[in-house]
Amino acid sequence: MALNRDGSSPLFSPSVAGTLRLIVYMALACVLMVLDHRNGWMSRLRYGGSAIIEPVYRLASLPSDAFRAAAVAFADRKLLTDANQRLRENLLLANAKLNRMASVAEQNERLKELLDTQHSLGITVQLARLIDVDLGAYRHRATLNLGARDGVTVGQVVIDARGVMGQVIEVMPTTSTAMLITDPNHAVPVTIERTGLRTVAYGSQGGDALSLPNIPVSADVRVGDKLVTSGLGGRFPPGFPVGEIIESGQTESGMFLAAKAKPAADIARSDDVLLLHDLAEPVGPPPAASVAGPPAGLAGPVDAPAAAASTRTPGRAAAPAPAATSGGVR
């Protein structure tokens, strides 16, 4: 049983006083409900009470809100950090791909130049790739990815899209070594394209220029003159670009002119080169003719015995031709 306020008697007691108290409470409750429904007094009371109690609720929820905000901030910071890291990685990857695309485009351009050079030469060439370059102080060599199994031989000329690079000096089964024209031990016969003067271009220890030390004093040599292969010696076919004069002057003795030339080939940047397989001109003296005389189209009619005598071997004596009559050659 429920007790009243002072705890002396129960609310629902079987006595008359308890019943009257219950009726009064119920009537008061009904009056309050009617007044609240019609005039909204309790709503205003609740509104005022909530305005007073709301700061207490906010103050009580501050620790929970702060913890939740800290957790959200930490989670957001971690997400932002991860997203930033992924974006940086994607940016680096995109830059790497872009640089590779630029490199591939440049390589394709060089290959196109090599292909155009191959078509313009009209001779048999072979495409090779440089796998190592040694530009030391005393030797300038390049290693190619082709060797004896690919038909490479010692002495083959190596060119790129711009000019002569060197020649093969050593051949292995799958690789070969080429001496560059800038090697101090290399020399190539050249011609000054403007004047036709023949001379020899030597390599230098610096590795970035060619030396022409033995030019006659009376020669007309100017800065900007183009050097091409002269074809002398039979190793380098004539007409291939070798370099460009960048400096000219007299030697210390005053007996010769000395010049420096910049190589035409892009030695420091070329990745793909061409190997020449046949020369533009044959090497060595021309073959001896079996029969000396005028061309067949200009030769007159001859007797059969004379023609037979001309085709006999030199070791045997030729039979005498029959005597000619006034009527012509028989």
C-alpha positions in Angstrom: 0.0 0.0 0.0 1.1 3.5 -0.8 1.7 5.8 2.2 0.7 9.5 2.4 3.1 12.3 2.8 3.7 12.0 6.6 3.6 8.2 6.4 1.0 7.9 9.1 -1.9 6.5 7.0 -2.1 4.8 3.6 -3.5 6.7 0.6 -6.0 4.0 -0.3 -7.4 3.2 3.1 -10.7 1.7 3.8 -11.7 4.6 6.0 -13.9 7.5 4.8 -11.1 10.1 5.1 -8.9 8.1 2.8 -11.7 7.9 0.2 -12.4 11.6 0.3 -8.6 12.4 -0.1 -8.5 10.2 -3.2 -11.6 11.9 -4.7 -10.0 15.3 -4.1 -6.8 14.3 -5.8 -8.6 13.0 -8.8 -10.8 16.1 -9.1 -7.7 18.3 -8.9 -6.0 16.2 -11.6 -9.0 16.6 -13.9 -9.2 20.3 -13.3 -5.5 20.7 -14.2 -5.9 18.6 -17.3 -8.8 20.7 -18.5 -7.0 24.0 -17.8 -3.9 22.7 -19.6 -5.9 21.6 -22.5 -7.9 24.9 -22.9 -5.3 27.5 -21.8 -2.0 25.8 -22.2 -0.7 26.8 -18.8 1.3 23.7 -18.2 2.9 24.1 -21.6 4.2 27.5 -20.6 5.3 26.1 -17.3 7.1 23.2 -19.0 8.7 25.7 -21.5 10.0 27.8 -18.6 11.2 24.8 -16.7 13.1 23.4 -19.8 14.7 26.8 -20.3 16.1 26.6 -16.8 17.1 22.9 -16.9 18.5 22.8 -20.5 21.9 24.4 -19.4 22.2 21.7 -16.8 21.7 19.0 -19.5 24.2 20.7 -21.7 26.7 20.9 -18.9 26.1 17.3 -18.0 26.6 16.2 -21.6 29.8 18.2 -22.1 32.2 15.3 -21.3 30.4 12.9 -23.6 30.2 15.5 -26.4 33.9 16.4 -26.0 34.9 12.7 -26.1 32.8 12.1 -29.2 34.1 15.3 -30.9 37.7 14.2 -30.1 37.0 10.7 -31.5 35.5 12.2 -34.6 38.4 14.6 -35.0 41.0 11.9 -34.6 39.1 9.6 -37.1 38.7 12.5 -39.6 42.4 13.4 -39.2 43.5 9.9 -39.8 41.2 9.6 -42.8 42.5 12.9 -44.1 46.1 11.8 -43.5 45.5 8.5 -45.4 43.7 10.3 -48.2 46.5 12.8 -48.4 49.1 10.0 -48.5 47.1 8.3 -51.3 46.9 11.5 -53.3 50.6 12.1 -52.9 51.3 8.6 -54.1 49.0 9.0 -57.0 50.6 12.3 -57.9 54.0 10.8 -57.8 52.8 7.9 -59.9 51.2 10.2 -62.4 54.4 12.3 -62.6 56.4 9.1 -63.1 54.0 8.0 -65.9 54.1 11.4 -67.5 57.9 11.5 -67.4 58.0 8.0 -68.9 55.6 9.0 -71.6 57.8 12.0 -72.4 60.8 9.8 -72.5 59.0 7.2 -74.7 57.9 10.1 -77.0 61.4 11.3 -77.3 62.7 7.8 -77.9 60.0 7.3 -80.6 61.2 10.5 -82.2 64.8 9.3 -82.2 63.7 6.0 -83.7 61.7 7.8 -86.3 64.8 9.8 -87.2 66.8 6.6 -87.4 64.2 5.1 -89.7 64.2 8.1 -91.9 68.0 7.9 -92.0 67.9 4.2 -92.9 65.4 5.0 -95.8 67.6 7.9 -97.0 70.8 5.9 -97.0 69.7 3.2 -99.4 72.2 0.7 -97.9 71.8 -2.2 -95.5 71.8 -1.2 -91.8 71.0 -3.0 -88.6 69.4 -1.4 -85.5 71.2 -1.8 -82.2 70.8 -0.4 -78.7 73.5 1.0 -76.4 73.6 -0.9 -73.2 76.7 0.8 -71.7 78.7 3.9 -72.5 82.3 4.6 -71.1 83.3 8.2 -71.5 86.4 8.2 -69.4 89.5 10.4 -69.7 91.5 8.1 -72.0 88.8 5.9 -73.7 85.4 6.5 -75.1 83.7 3.2 -75.8 80.1 2.0 -76.1 78.7 -1.5 -75.7 76.0 -2.6 -78.1 73.4 -5.3 -77.5 74.3 -7.2 -80.8 77.2 -9.5 -81.3 78.6 -12.2 -83.6 75.3 -14.2 -83.5 73.6 -11.2 -85.0 76.1 -10.8 -87.8 78.1 -8.0 -86.3 81.8 -7.8 -87.5 84.8 -5.8 -86.5 85.1 -2.6 -88.5 81.4 -1.9 -89.0 80.5 1.8 -88.9 78.2 3.0 -86.1 75.9 6.0 -86.8 72.9 7.6 -85.3 70.3 9.9 -86.9 72.7 12.9 -86.9 76.1 11.5 -87.9 79.0 9.1 -87.4 79.4 7.8 -83.8 82.4 5.4 -84.3 83.2 1.8 -85.4 83.1 -1.7 -83.9 86.4 -2.8 -82.5 85.5 -6.0 -80.6 82.7 -8.6 -81.1 81.4 -11.0 -78.5 78.7 -13.7 -79.1 75.9 -11.5 -78.0 77.5 -8.0 -77.5 80.0 -5.8 -79.2 82.2 -2.8 -78.4 82.4 0.3 -80.5 85.1 3.0 -80.3 83.6 6.4 -80.5 85.0 9.1 -82.7 85.8 11.2 -79.7 88.2 8.5 -78.4 91.8 9.8 -78.2 92.9 6.8 -80.2 90.4 7.3 -83.0 90.8 9.0 -86.3 88.5 9.5 -89.2 89.2 11.0 -92.7 87.0 14.0 -93.3 86.3 16.6 -95.9 85.3 20.2 -95.2 82.0 20.4 -97.0 82.3 24.0 -98.1 85.8 23.9 -99.6 86.4 20.2 -100.2 89.6 20.2 -98.1 90.6 16.7 -97.0 92.0 16.2 -93.5 91.8 13.9 -90.5 89.7 14.4 -87.4 91.1 12.9 -84.2 89.4 12.3 -80.9 90.4 14.2 -77.8 90.7 13.5 -74.1 88.0 15.9 -73.2 85.5 13.7 -75.0 83.3 16.5 -76.2 85.2 17.7 -79.3 87.2 16.5 -82.3 90.7 17.8 -83.0 92.0 18.7 -86.5 95.7 19.6 -85.9 97.2 19.3 -89.4 95.4 21.8 -91.6 97.5 23.8 -94.1 98.0 27.4 -93.2 96.6 28.6 -96.5 93.4 26.6 -96.1 90.1 28.4 -95.8 88.6 27.1 -92.6 85.8 29.0 -90.8 83.8 28.4 -87.7 80.6 26.7 -88.7 82.0 24.6 -91.5 80.6 21.1 -91.7 82.7 18.0 -91.7 81.7 14.9 -93.6 83.5 11.6 -94.2 85.8 11.7 -97.2 85.7 7.9 -97.9 89.5 7.6 -97.9 90.8 4.4 -96.4 87.6 2.5 -97.3 86.3 2.2 -93.7 83.8 5.1 -93.5 81.6 5.6 -96.5 81.8 9.2 -98.0 79.2 11.8 -97.2 78.3 11.0 -93.6 78.2 14.0 -91.2 81.0 14.0 -88.7 81.0 17.4 -87.0 81.0 21.2 -87.2 84.0 23.5 -86.7 83.7 25.5 -83.5 87.2 26.9 -83.2 90.1 27.6 -85.6 93.6 29.1 -85.3 97.3 28.7 -85.9 99.4 26.2 -84.0 102.3 27.4 -81.7 104.8 26.7 -84.5 102.8 28.7 -87.0 103.2 25.9 -89.6 99.7 24.6 -89.5 96.1 25.5 -88.6 94.4 23.7 -85.8 90.7 23.4 -85.4 88.2 21.9 -83.0 84.9 20.4 -84.1 81.7 19.5 -82.3 80.6 15.9 -83.2 77.4 15.8 -85.2 76.3 12.6 -83.5 74.5 12.9 -80.2 77.0 10.8 -78.4 75.9 11.6 -74.9 72.2 11.0 -75.5 71.7 8.4 -78.2 70.2 5.1 -77.1 69.6 3.5 -80.5 72.2 3.4 -83.3 72.6 1.9 -86.8 75.3 -0.5 -87.9 76.3 -0.2 -91.6 76.6 -3.6 -93.3 77.9 -2.6 -96.7 80.1 0.3 -97.9 79.1 2.9 -100.4 82.3 2.2 -102.4 84.3 -1.0 -102.8 87.5 -1.3 -100.9 90.7 -2.1 -102.7 91.9 -1.8 -106.4 89.4 -2.6 -109.2 89.6 -6.1 -110.7 91.8 -6.4 -113.7 90.1 -6.6 -117.1 90.5 -9.8 -119.0 90.7 -8.2 -122.4 92.0 -4.7 -123.2 90.3 -2.8 -125.9 87.4 -0.6 -126.8 83.9 -1.3 -125.6 81.9 -4.0 -127.3 79.6 -1.4 -128.9 82.4 0.4 -130.5 84.4 -2.6 -131.7 84.4 -3.4 -135.4 83.8 -6.8 -136.9 86.7 -9.2 -136.4 87.6 -12.6 -137.8 86.6 -15.7 -135.9 90.3 -16.8 -135.5 91.2 -13.4 -134.1 88.3 -13.5 -131.6 89.3 -16.9 -130.6 92.9 -15.8 -130.1 91.8 -12.9 -127.9 90.1 -15.3 -125.5 93.0 -17.7 -125.2 95.0 -17.9 -122.0 98.1 -15.7 -121.9 100.4 -18.7 -121.6 99.8 -19.9 -125.1 100.8 -18.3 -128.3 98.0 -16.9 -130.4 97.6 -18.2 -133.9 98.3 -15.7 -136.7 95.3 -14.2 -138.3 94.8 -14.6 -142.0 95.9 -11.7 -144.3 93.4 -9.0 -145.0 92.4 -8.3 -148.5 91.3 -5.0 -150.0 87.7 -6.1 -149.6 87.7 -5.7 -145.7 88.4 -7.8 -142.7 87.5 -11.4 -142.9 
